Amino acid sequence: MSIIAWIVLGLVAGWLAGIVMRGGGYGLIGDIVLGVLGALIGGWVWGLISGQDVTLGFNLPSLLIAVLGAIILIGISRALTGRRATGPTV
């Protein structure tokens, strides 16, 4: 996957994870970093669990793995910093 695809995937995954975790998002750069790191974490965890590599392209499984990884990353960050979600609750 090209670097542009990683950035786009990271942006979308970080934005979706911010919405799911009721934090709203972390800005453009924050969402990209969070999503790319989430993709790496999610891909690593998924590889341990299933033995499959889903980082072959920009597709739905890659996006879902990246979002789940970013959600895990947000949860760990909030647990360590004590930061709570802000904004409206759904």
Secondary structure, DSSP 4 states (H G I P E B T S, - for coil): --HHHHHHHHHHHHHHHHHHTTS---HHHHHHHHHHHHHHHHHHHHHHHH-----SSSSHHHHHHHHHHHHHHHHHHHHHH-PPP-S---
